[in-house]
């Protein structure tokens, strides 16, 4: 089987792009976990659950609290959590700076 010479550089580029995307996604997930831990879990943990909301796991955030699910996968614009953060309502004591909102 003969492989054209251009395939190797293209394949390498595709693999590198996929690897970079995976690393970026992992970094975003870790950043989100860090922010939630620092800024949200004092009021929205399994032990406290202010307004019935536990943000300690994806599953509990999807279940939501008294006002419904905190997250809407695939529809960030419809996420109650993101809407409350963007409006400056959450966290109530010190809203997230723009860099942490993104």
Steps between C-alpha positions, in 0.01 A plus 500: 500500500649833393411808700537840330772716652254777594299266723761487778518879559120527481458210740752652741315834484166333567639303795665813645180704460293228667752476782497878549120504503489223759753683717300823473178320597671338799640837606157666471342224707767532770466880503122467544545250784747732673263798475204295624704372793629846596189705436187282507529194720481688830129550423431228241660182633342163584492610865359853459293505174377859514175511297534124467797538263811283524777597256750240618446276195375522144213267583378707794530826299290343223238396759502857622324653795174673578518712183584212267815362339808721540652381170362428155751290304541626146304818578720723713274799429218317680708414805357645821843486663667698222214752491530561876879540470477735199241719675728537803248324729738214574702474705309764699787617720747561217396446136744319275735722300462479119809279468344237726162526328648391171 
